[in-house]
Amino acid sequence: MTDLESQSLGEKVKQTYLARVNQLFTNIPEWLKDYPDLQIEHGEVVIGEELTDYYTAPVLVIKTPTQQLAKIEPQGACIMEAEGRIDLAGWLTKEYIIYLVHGGPYLRGKQIFREVTNDGWYWVENNLKNQAHAMNQENFLKLFRRATDYEL
């Protein structure tokens, strides 16, 4: 692969990832609209990856008037077995949201997460259940509670 081809591929990967992040970050305020005590602040993070070089991505901070509850921060597009990762970090724990395509990762020809039926953002539970949950309002609120212990 030539340097020009590599740069073009890196730019395509970056733009695809940022579009996916922005779509999820458009949904989150909508999912939280029934919780008027929660506020969302916007920020940015610089991400540096070998394929894409350095770029900025949006960050969301969810807080109450008195405390920060969670930071939702993109980590990059080049993640093993996924096409992107976003961390949701609360005071209690850090959880991972990954972008899975084509049924998610496979091991010895077998799909690891049978719940991955569509391309999209998934929260993969880090426990013995080993389940993937599509990012929607219900699963986002579960994930948020798990990371922050905040009663919604």
Protein Blocks (a to p, Z undefined) as FASTA:
>chain_A
ZZklmmmmmmmmmmmmmmmmmmmmmmmmmmmmmmmkbccdddddddddfklopadddddd
dddfkbcfbdcddfbjbdghiabdcddddfkbccdddddeehiaaeehiafblmlmbgcd
dddddbfkopacdddfklmmmmmmmmnopaZZ
